[in-house]
Amino acid sequence: MARGFYIGRFQPYHNGHHSMVETIADEVDELVLGIGSAGDSHSQHDPFTAGERIMMLRKSLVDSDLVTYAVPIEDLERNSVWVSHVQSMSPTFDVAYSNNPLVIRLFEEAGIEVRQSPMFNRDVLEGSEVRERMVEGGDWESLVPDACVEVIREIDGVERIQMVADSDTNGD
């Protein structure tokens, strides 16, 4: 049985992440989803808490046959020990999935197999685009799973990101 590891900030969990998870599901029996920058929230770059992001993941993947574990991973300022930090917070895993060059390098230096996946509509399906549309009142809902839309509405996530965006631009 193979267990994979996929880390993302998931700010928010969007259709690009969802496509990646569906691709990974064909290769592993279980998947650890690392919630990156777990300590960050309530900013325009990282509006959602780790708990809210776990809700997004759980509700978006509830119908999946893939066994998943969501694990918060707080940032470390020392890249040289980042992989051991991840391993200390996570169930053991056989292969890591990432398209981030630094993450790939760090896992490879630690002797862990890394697989990359094709990016899905990367020009639109990235967190910054989703967050920007939320701030501007645009169509963000089409870029995230329906379950994720429900979570963001439940927590007044759009109002939150608009409020923190206003305070960011006011220099507060």
N, CA and C atoms as a LAMMPS dump frame, in Angstrom:
ITEM: TIMESTEP
0
ITEM: NUMBER OF ATOMS
516
ITEM: BOX BOUNDS ff ff ff
-5.0000000000000000e+02 5.0000000000000000e+02
-5.0000000000000000e+02 5.0000000000000000e+02
-5.0000000000000000e+02 5.0000000000000000e+02
ITEM: ATOMS id mol type element x y z
1 1 1 N 0.848 -1.188 0
2 1 2 C 0 0 0
3 1 3 C 0.888 1.244 0
4 2 1 N 0.57 2.163 -0.861
5 2 2 C 1.374 3.379 -0.972
6 2 3 C 0.628 4.57 -0.371
7 3 1 N 1.389 5.411 0.335
8 3 2 C 0.825 6.639 0.883
9 3 3 C 1.614 7.817 0.329
10 4 1 N 0.902 8.788 -0.193
11 4 2 C 1.527 9.982 -0.749
12 4 3 C 1.392 11.168 0.183
13 5 1 N 2.155 12.21 -0.127
14 5 2 C 2.107 13.474 0.625
15 5 3 C 2.027 14.617 -0.376
16 6 1 N 1.067 15.496 -0.176
17 6 2 C 0.89 16.659 -1.057
18 6 3 C 0.692 17.878 -0.176
19 7 1 N 1.598 18.846 -0.301
20 7 2 C 1.489 20.048 0.53
21 7 3 C 1.017 21.213 -0.324
22 8 1 N 0.184 22.033 0.284
23 8 2 C -0.268 23.267 -0.344
24 8 3 C -0.713 24.22 0.743
25 9 1 N -0.8 25.487 0.402
26 9 2 C -1.377 26.431 1.374
27 9 3 C -2.895 26.317 1.346
28 10 1 N -3.461 25.945 0.196
29 10 2 C -4.908 25.777 0.064
30 10 3 C -5.654 27.024 0.535
31 11 1 N -5.252 28.166 0
32 11 2 C -5.816 29.471 0.371
33 11 3 C -6.577 30.091 -0.794
34 12 1 N -7.721 29.581 -1.193
35 12 2 C -8.405 28.396 -0.673
36 12 3 C -8.061 27.144 -1.484
37 13 1 N -8.637 26.006 -1.08
38 13 2 C -8.578 24.776 -1.869
39 13 3 C -9.377 25.038 -3.143
40 14 1 N -8.727 24.907 -4.312
41 14 2 C -9.406 25.239 -5.568
42 14 3 C -9.372 24.075 -6.549
43 15 1 N -9.965 24.279 -7.719
44 15 2 C -10.107 23.193 -8.687
45 15 3 C -8.763 22.673 -9.19
46 16 1 N -7.727 23.498 -9.188
47 16 2 C -6.393 23.026 -9.559
48 16 3 C -5.879 22.009 -8.543
49 17 1 N -6.043 22.33 -7.252
50 17 2 C -5.677 21.373 -6.203
51 17 3 C -6.506 20.097 -6.355
52 18 1 N -7.8 20.275 -6.61
53 18 2 C -8.707 19.132 -6.691
54 18 3 C -8.306 18.196 -7.84
55 19 1 N -7.926 18.771 -8.963
56 19 2 C -7.473 17.957 -10.103
57 19 3 C -6.191 17.211 -9.759
58 20 1 N -5.307 17.882 -9.04
59 20 2 C -4.049 17.249 -8.621
60 20 3 C -4.348 16.06 -7.694
61 21 1 N -5.262 16.246 -6.742
62 21 2 C -5.608 15.163 -5.824
63 21 3 C -6.222 13.997 -6.6
64 22 1 N -7.076 14.294 -7.582
65 22 2 C -7.684 13.222 -8.378
66 22 3 C -6.623 12.453 -9.166
67 23 1 N -5.617 13.148 -9.677
68 23 2 C -4.513 12.493 -10.387
69 23 3 C -3.711 11.612 -9.433
70 24 1 N -3.382 12.166 -8.256
71 24 2 C -2.612 11.419 -7.258
72 24 3 C -3.381 10.171 -6.816
73 25 1 N -4.708 10.265 -6.74
74 25 2 C -5.544 9.147 -6.263
75 25 3 C -5.369 7.893 -7.11
76 26 1 N -4.96 8.076 -8.37
77 26 2 C -4.724 6.916 -9.236
78 26 3 C -3.414 6.2 -8.902
79 27 1 N -2.558 6.832 -8.104
80 27 2 C -1.225 6.299 -7.848
81 27 3 C -1 5.823 -6.42
82 28 1 N -1.832 6.264 -5.473
83 28 2 C -1.638 5.901 -4.066
84 28 3 C -2.953 5.43 -3.456
85 29 1 N -2.851 4.747 -2.324
86 29 2 C -4.029 4.282 -1.593
87 29 3 C -4.495 5.306 -0.567
88 30 1 N -3.532 6.053 -0.038
89 30 2 C -3.825 7.058 0.979
90 30 3 C -3.008 8.304 0.672
91 31 1 N -3.535 9.464 1.086
92 31 2 C -2.856 10.726 0.806
93 31 3 C -2.88 11.617 2.036
94 32 1 N -1.685 12.058 2.425
95 32 2 C -1.553 13.052 3.473
96 32 3 C -1.56 14.421 2.795
97 33 1 N -2.477 15.267 3.224
98 33 2 C -2.556 16.631 2.688
99 33 3 C -1.95 17.562 3.72
100 34 1 N -0.783 18.094 3.407
101 34 2 C -0.105 19.012 4.32
102 34 3 C -0.665 20.411 4.132
103 35 1 N -1.199 20.981 5.21
104 35 2 C -1.744 22.335 5.18
105 35 3 C -0.581 23.275 5.48
106 36 1 N 0.025 23.819 4.422
107 36 2 C 1.201 24.661 4.583
108 36 3 C 0.871 26.014 5.186
109 37 1 N 1.871 26.656 5.771
110 37 2 C 1.694 27.953 6.435
111 37 3 C 0.5 27.901 7.386
112 38 1 N 0.433 26.823 8.165
113 38 2 C -0.743 26.556 8.998
114 38 3 C -1.002 27.648 10.032
115 39 1 N 0.038 28.351 10.448
116 39 2 C -0.15 29.389 11.464
117 39 3 C -0.627 30.717 10.918
118 40 1 N -0.706 30.842 9.6
119 40 2 C -1.057 32.129 8.989
120 40 3 C -2.551 32.194 8.671
121 41 1 N -3.161 33.349 8.938
122 41 2 C -4.559 33.575 8.573
123 41 3 C -4.86 35.064 8.651
124 42 1 N -6.036 35.428 8.168
125 42 2 C -6.554 36.782 8.271
126 42 3 C -5.665 37.833 7.605
127 43 1 N -5.022 37.416 6.485
128 43 2 C -4.309 38.382 5.647
129 43 3 C -4.775 38.154 4.216
130 44 1 N -4.461 39.088 3.326
131 44 2 C -4.903 38.92 1.939
132 44 3 C -4.215 37.712 1.299
133 45 1 N -2.966 37.454 1.663
134 45 2 C -2.212 36.317 1.122
135 45 3 C -2.681 35 1.724
136 46 1 N -3.041 35.008 2.997
137 46 2 C -3.459 33.811 3.727
138 46 3 C -4.709 34.129 4.557
139 47 1 N -5.876 34.215 3.894
140 47 2 C -7.068 34.643 4.642
141 47 3 C -7.666 33.592 5.564
142 48 1 N -7.454 32.304 5.283
143 48 2 C -8.182 31.259 5.988
144 48 3 C -7.303 30.546 7.01
145 49 1 N -7.911 30.152 8.142
146 49 2 C -7.176 29.435 9.18
147 49 3 C -6.917 28 8.724
148 50 1 N -6.005 27.33 9.41
149 50 2 C -5.735 25.916 9.095
150 50 3 C -7.009 25.089 9.268
151 51 1 N -7.766 25.352 10.31
152 51 2 C -9 24.616 10.547
153 51 3 C -10.012 24.818 9.432
154 52 1 N -10.122 26.047 8.943
155 52 2 C -11.04 26.323 7.839
156 52 3 C -10.588 25.621 6.564
157 53 1 N -9.284 25.586 6.346
158 53 2 C -8.772 24.899 5.155
159 53 3 C -8.987 23.387 5.271
160 54 1 N -8.861 22.843 6.484
161 54 2 C -9.157 21.421 6.682
162 54 3 C -10.626 21.152 6.359
163 55 1 N -11.527 22.04 6.779
164 55 2 C -12.95 21.886 6.429
165 55 3 C -13.129 21.863 4.909
166 56 1 N -12.456 22.779 4.208
167 56 2 C -12.57 22.833 2.748
168 56 3 C -12.147 21.506 2.123
169 57 1 N -11.016 20.98 2.584
170 57 2 C -10.501 19.716 2.052
171 57 3 C -11.445 18.561 2.362
172 58 1 N -11.84 18.426 3.626
173 58 2 C -12.688 17.3 4.041
174 58 3 C -14.007 17.295 3.274
175 59 1 N -14.636 18.46 3.187
176 59 2 C -15.939 18.52 2.524
177 59 3 C -15.811 18.339 1.014
178 60 1 N -14.713 18.795 0.44
179 60 2 C -14.508 18.646 -1.008
180 60 3 C -14.166 17.207 -1.382
181 61 1 N -13.601 16.448 -0.442
182 61 2 C -13.144 15.089 -0.733
183 61 3 C -14.015 14.016 -0.085
184 62 1 N -15.148 14.419 0.473
185 62 2 C -15.977 13.469 1.231
186 62 3 C -16.441 12.296 0.368
187 63 1 N -16.664 12.507 -0.922
188 63 2 C -17.14 11.436 -1.799
189 63 3 C -16.016 10.661 -2.465
190 64 1 N -14.775 11.034 -2.181
191 64 2 C -13.629 10.363 -2.794
192 64 3 C -13.376 9.02 -2.116
193 65 1 N -12.946 8.03 -2.904
194 65 2 C -12.568 6.734 -2.334
195 65 3 C -11.193 6.793 -1.67
196 66 1 N -10.445 7.854 -1.959
197 66 2 C -9.097 7.998 -1.425
198 66 3 C -9.156 8.321 0.07
199 67 1 N -8.392 7.57 0.863
200 67 2 C -8.265 7.876 2.291
201 67 3 C -7.308 9.051 2.417
202 68 1 N -7.765 10.126 3.073
203 68 2 C -6.926 11.318 3.208
204 68 3 C -6.779 11.705 4.676
205 69 1 N -5.635 12.32 4.968
206 69 2 C -5.347 12.87 6.286
207 69 3 C -4.892 14.303 6.081
208 70 1 N -5.547 15.244 6.732
209 70 2 C -5.121 16.646 6.654
210 70 3 C -4.264 16.953 7.873
211 71 1 N -3.057 17.447 7.626
212 71 2 C -2.105 17.693 8.703
213 71 3 C -1.587 19.126 8.6
214 72 1 N -1.824 19.949 9.63
215 72 2 C -1.281 21.312 9.609
216 72 3 C 0.245 21.291 9.705
217 73 1 N 0.889 22.069 8.841
218 73 2 C 2.354 22.186 8.839
219 73 3 C 2.694 23.677 8.979
220 74 1 N 3.23 24.048 10.115
221 74 2 C 3.607 25.453 10.307
222 74 3 C 4.919 25.744 9.592
223 75 1 N 5.082 27 9.205
224 75 2 C 6.289 27.405 8.497
225 75 3 C 7.501 27.332 9.422
226 76 1 N 8.626 26.985 8.817
227 76 2 C 9.921 27.056 9.496
228 76 3 C 10.781 28.016 8.687
229 77 1 N 11.626 28.735 9.335
230 77 2 C 12.502 29.659 8.622
231 77 3 C 13.797 28.983 8.176
232 78 1 N 13.933 27.681 8.462
233 78 2 C 15.168 26.972 8.11
234 78 3 C 14.849 25.833 7.164
235 79 1 N 15.112 26.062 5.878
236 79 2 C 14.794 25.061 4.861
237 79 3 C 15.53 23.743 5.075
238 80 1 N 16.725 23.808 5.658
239 80 2 C 17.539 22.595 5.794
240 80 3 C 16.878 21.541 6.684
241 81 1 N 15.986 21.942 7.58
242 81 2 C 15.323 20.98 8.459
243 81 3 C 13.829 20.862 8.166
244 82 1 N 13.383 21.455 7.059
245 82 2 C 11.95 21.486 6.747
246 82 3 C 11.376 20.086 6.533
247 83 1 N 12.072 19.232 5.784
248 83 2 C 11.535 17.896 5.51
249 83 3 C 11.375 17.102 6.803
250 84 1 N 12.364 17.158 7.695
251 84 2 C 12.224 16.414 8.951
252 84 3 C 11.082 16.995 9.787
253 85 1 N 10.863 18.3 9.704
254 85 2 C 9.719 18.932 10.368
255 85 3 C 8.412 18.37 9.809
256 86 1 N 8.303 18.3 8.485
257 86 2 C 7.108 17.736 7.839
258 86 3 C 6.912 16.293 8.297
259 87 1 N 7.99 15.513 8.268
260 87 2 C 7.887 14.108 8.659
261 87 3 C 7.461 13.964 10.117
262 88 1 N 7.874 14.878 10.967
263 88 2 C 7.521 14.792 12.386
264 88 3 C 6.047 15.1 12.625
265 89 1 N 5.41 15.801 11.692
266 89 2 C 4.007 16.19 11.835
267 89 3 C 3.054 15.262 11.093
268 90 1 N 3.586 14.359 10.292
269 90 2 C 2.791 13.613 9.32
270 90 3 C 2.887 12.107 9.533
271 91 1 N 1.826 11.368 9.14
272 91 2 C 2.014 9.92 9.024
273 91 3 C 3.133 9.651 8.006
274 92 1 N 3.8 8.506 8.106
275 92 2 C 4.853 8.204 7.141
276 92 3 C 4.268 8.15 5.734
277 93 1 N 5.083 8.503 4.752
278 93 2 C 4.639 8.481 3.357
279 93 3 C 5.77 8.014 2.471
280 94 1 N 5.382 7.485 1.301
281 94 2 C 6.344 6.876 0.38
282 94 3 C 6.8 7.821 -0.713
283 95 1 N 5.932 8.744 -1.099
284 95 2 C 6.23 9.625 -2.225
285 95 3 C 5.589 10.982 -1.962
286 96 1 N 6.305 12.034 -2.346
287 96 2 C 5.778 13.39 -2.19
288 96 3 C 5.402 13.939 -3.562
289 97 1 N 4.359 14.733 -3.581
290 97 2 C 3.891 15.363 -4.817
291 97 3 C 4.034 16.865 -4.678
292 98 1 N 4.701 17.471 -5.657
293 98 2 C 4.838 18.924 -5.647
294 98 3 C 5.274 19.396 -7.016
295 99 1 N 4.925 20.624 -7.329
296 99 2 C 5.46 21.3 -8.509
297 99 3 C 6.316 22.502 -8.095
298 100 1 N 6.509 22.672 -6.786
299 100 2 C 7.292 23.793 -6.277
300 100 3 C 8.779 23.413 -6.295
301 101 1 N 9.598 24.158 -7.036
302 101 2 C 11.017 23.778 -7.186
303 101 3 C 11.766 23.627 -5.86
304 102 1 N 11.517 24.519 -4.894
305 102 2 C 12.204 24.415 -3.604
306 102 3 C 11.751 23.168 -2.853
307 103 1 N 10.451 22.92 -2.823
308 103 2 C 9.923 21.739 -2.126
309 103 3 C 10.484 20.465 -2.758
310 104 1 N 10.519 20.422 -4.087
311 104 2 C 11.068 19.258 -4.796
312 104 3 C 12.52 19.038 -4.376
313 105 1 N 13.296 20.099 -4.394
314 105 2 C 14.711 20.018 -4.033
315 105 3 C 14.906 19.513 -2.605
316 106 1 N 14.116 20.055 -1.677
317 106 2 C 14.272 19.667 -0.274
318 106 3 C 13.92 18.197 -0.061
319 107 1 N 12.826 17.725 -0.681
320 107 2 C 12.466 16.314 -0.55
321 107 3 C 13.521 15.427 -1.206
322 108 1 N 13.984 15.807 -2.392
323 108 2 C 14.99 14.984 -3.079
324 108 3 C 16.283 14.909 -2.28
325 109 1 N 16.711 16.023 -1.688
326 109 2 C 17.926 16.007 -0.871
327 109 3 C 17.766 15.095 0.343
328 110 1 N 16.508 14.927 0.803
329 110 2 C 16.246 14.046 1.953
330 110 3 C 16.027 12.597 1.507
331 111 1 N 16.193 12.334 0.197
332 111 2 C 16.078 10.976 -0.307
333 111 3 C 14.655 10.496 -0.518
334 112 1 N 13.715 11.419 -0.642
335 112 2 C 12.311 11.056 -0.832
336 112 3 C 11.938 11.234 -2.3
337 113 1 N 11.282 10.232 -2.862
338 113 2 C 10.833 10.321 -4.26
339 113 3 C 9.805 11.44 -4.386
340 114 1 N 9.953 12.248 -5.429
341 114 2 C 9.014 13.333 -5.692
342 114 3 C 8.441 13.146 -7.089
343 115 1 N 7.144 13.265 -7.188
344 115 2 C 6.481 13.229 -8.49
345 115 3 C 5.791 14.56 -8.722
346 116 1 N 5.91 15.04 -9.956
347 116 2 C 5.222 16.266 -10.332
348 116 3 C 3.981 15.906 -11.134
349 117 1 N 3.007 16.782 -11.119
350 117 2 C 1.8 16.587 -11.905
351 117 3 C 1.626 17.776 -12.832
352 118 1 N 0.944 17.542 -13.936
353 118 2 C 0.681 18.685 -14.822
354 118 3 C -0.194 19.704 -14.114
355 119 1 N 0.059 20.963 -14.356
356 119 2 C -0.761 22.016 -13.773
357 119 3 C -2.032 22.153 -14.599
358 120 1 N -3.16 22.335 -13.924
359 120 2 C -4.444 22.429 -14.599
360 120 3 C -4.858 23.889 -14.696
361 121 1 N -4.956 24.41 -15.935
362 121 2 C -5.385 25.798 -16.137
363 121 3 C -4.664 26.735 -15.174
364 122 1 N -3.349 26.609 -15.095
365 122 2 C -2.573 27.315 -14.085
366 122 3 C -2.753 28.834 -14.173
367 123 1 N -3.044 29.345 -15.378
368 123 2 C -3.203 30.799 -15.513
369 123 3 C -4.401 31.303 -14.714
370 124 1 N -5.428 30.467 -14.548
371 124 2 C -6.622 30.865 -13.802
372 124 3 C -6.691 30.155 -12.46
373 125 1 N -6.314 28.884 -12.451
374 125 2 C -6.468 28.09 -11.234
375 125 3 C -5.247 28.223 -10.337
376 126 1 N -5.152 29.353 -9.704
377 126 2 C -4.156 29.549 -8.662
378 126 3 C -4.802 30.378 -7.571
379 127 1 N -4.332 30.178 -6.366
380 127 2 C -4.956 30.828 -5.217
381 127 3 C -5.015 32.336 -5.333
382 128 1 N -3.942 32.959 -5.866
383 128 2 C -3.937 34.421 -5.942
384 128 3 C -5.059 34.937 -6.839
385 129 1 N -5.37 34.214 -7.909
386 129 2 C -6.472 34.615 -8.796
387 129 3 C -7.813 34.491 -8.062
388 130 1 N -8 33.389 -7.344
389 130 2 C -9.241 33.198 -6.588
390 130 3 C -9.395 34.307 -5.554
391 131 1 N -8.331 34.591 -4.81
392 131 2 C -8.395 35.619 -3.763
393 131 3 C -8.633 37 -4.359
394 132 1 N -7.991 37.29 -5.488
395 132 2 C -8.178 38.588 -6.135
396 132 3 C -9.628 38.774 -6.571
397 133 1 N -10.226 37.715 -7.117
398 133 2 C -11.631 37.789 -7.523
399 133 3 C -12.537 37.995 -6.316
400 134 1 N -12.196 37.392 -5.191
401 134 2 C -12.985 37.6 -3.967
402 134 3 C -12.923 39.063 -3.546
403 135 1 N -11.722 39.634 -3.567
404 135 2 C -11.544 41.027 -3.161
405 135 3 C -12.338 41.954 -4.076
406 136 1 N -12.311 41.66 -5.382
407 136 2 C -12.937 42.552 -6.36
408 136 3 C -14.413 42.248 -6.606
409 137 1 N -14.941 41.225 -5.932
410 137 2 C -16.345 40.884 -6.123
411 137 3 C -16.604 40.146 -7.433
412 138 1 N -15.587 39.488 -7.974
413 138 2 C -15.728 38.762 -9.236
414 138 3 C -16.178 37.32 -9.009
415 139 1 N -16.207 36.553 -10.103
416 139 2 C -16.63 35.153 -10.033
417 139 3 C -15.478 34.286 -9.567
418 140 1 N -15.457 33.999 -8.299
419 140 2 C -14.47 33.074 -7.732
420 140 3 C -15.062 31.683 -7.571
421 141 1 N -16.389 31.599 -7.466
422 141 2 C -17.039 30.328 -7.163
423 141 3 C -16.763 29.25 -8.205
424 142 1 N -16.612 29.656 -9.473
425 142 2 C -16.389 28.665 -10.535
426 142 3 C -14.994 28.051 -10.461
427 143 1 N -14.119 28.606 -9.637
428 143 2 C -12.734 28.141 -9.563
429 143 3 C -12.479 27.175 -8.405
430 144 1 N -13.502 26.96 -7.565
431 144 2 C -13.336 26.087 -6.403
432 144 3 C -14.456 25.047 -6.372
433 145 1 N -14.216 23.889 -5.724
434 145 2 C -15.286 22.897 -5.594
435 145 3 C -16.497 23.487 -4.855
436 146 1 N -17.683 22.976 -5.175
437 146 2 C -18.912 23.482 -4.55
438 146 3 C -18.843 23.43 -3.028
439 147 1 N -18.281 22.347 -2.492
440 147 2 C -18.186 22.21 -1.035
441 147 3 C -17.334 23.323 -0.439
442 148 1 N -16.348 23.759 -1.185
443 148 2 C -15.459 24.83 -0.731
444 148 3 C -16.207 26.17 -0.732
445 149 1 N -17.05 26.379 -1.737
446 149 2 C -17.891 27.584 -1.782
447 149 3 C -18.739 27.644 -0.513
448 150 1 N -19.331 26.506 -0.135
449 150 2 C -20.188 26.452 1.058
450 150 3 C -19.406 26.829 2.315
451 151 1 N -18.181 26.294 2.449
452 151 2 C -17.368 26.606 3.633
453 151 3 C -17.032 28.094 3.664
454 152 1 N -16.623 28.651 2.548
455 152 2 C -16.231 30.065 2.496
456 152 3 C -17.43 30.954 2.828
457 153 1 N -18.6 30.571 2.35
458 153 2 C -19.811 31.349 2.69
459 153 3 C -20.125 31.221 4.179
460 154 1 N -19.999 30.003 4.715
461 154 2 C -20.308 29.771 6.13
462 154 3 C -19.446 30.637 7.045
463 155 1 N -18.185 30.841 6.683
464 155 2 C -17.26 31.594 7.537
465 155 3 C -17.159 33.067 7.134
466 156 1 N -18.031 33.507 6.198
467 156 2 C -17.966 34.885 5.684
468 156 3 C -16.57 35.207 5.155
469 157 1 N -16.012 34.241 4.424
470 157 2 C -14.643 34.371 3.936
471 157 3 C -14.432 35.515 2.959
472 158 1 N -15.428 35.787 2.106
473 158 2 C -15.277 36.883 1.14
474 158 3 C -15.229 38.214 1.878
475 159 1 N -16.125 38.386 2.859
476 159 2 C -16.117 39.624 3.647
477 159 3 C -14.79 39.779 4.382
478 160 1 N -14.256 38.654 4.893
479 160 2 C -12.982 38.715 5.608
480 160 3 C -11.857 39.177 4.689
481 161 1 N -11.753 38.555 3.51
482 161 2 C -10.633 38.913 2.633
483 161 3 C -10.785 40.343 2.121
484 162 1 N -12.018 40.791 1.916
485 162 2 C -12.209 42.184 1.492
486 162 3 C -11.803 43.142 2.599
487 163 1 N -12.114 42.789 3.841
488 163 2 C -11.755 43.64 4.975
489 163 3 C -10.237 43.687 5.15
490 164 1 N -9.566 42.527 5.101
491 164 2 C -8.116 42.551 5.299
492 164 3 C -7.421 43.191 4.11
493 165 1 N -7.994 43.083 2.911
494 165 2 C -7.417 43.745 1.742
495 165 3 C -7.489 45.258 1.918
496 166 1 N -8.61 45.752 2.454
497 166 2 C -8.75 47.182 2.707
498 166 3 C -7.708 47.646 3.716
499 167 1 N -7.522 46.881 4.796
500 167 2 C -6.566 47.312 5.808
501 167 3 C -5.132 47.19 5.279
502 168 1 N -4.883 46.21 4.382
503 168 2 C -3.55 46.093 3.783
504 168 3 C -3.222 47.323 2.942
505 169 1 N -4.208 47.786 2.151
506 169 2 C -3.936 48.911 1.254
507 169 3 C -3.901 50.243 1.989
508 170 1 N -4.517 50.316 3.175
509 170 2 C -4.472 51.546 3.953
510 170 3 C -3.179 51.696 4.733
511 171 1 N -2.336 50.688 4.623
512 171 2 C -1.055 50.748 5.317
513 171 3 C -1.164 50.469 6.806
514 172 1 N -2.281 49.906 7.231
515 172 2 C -2.449 49.587 8.662
516 172 3 C -1.597 48.385 9.052
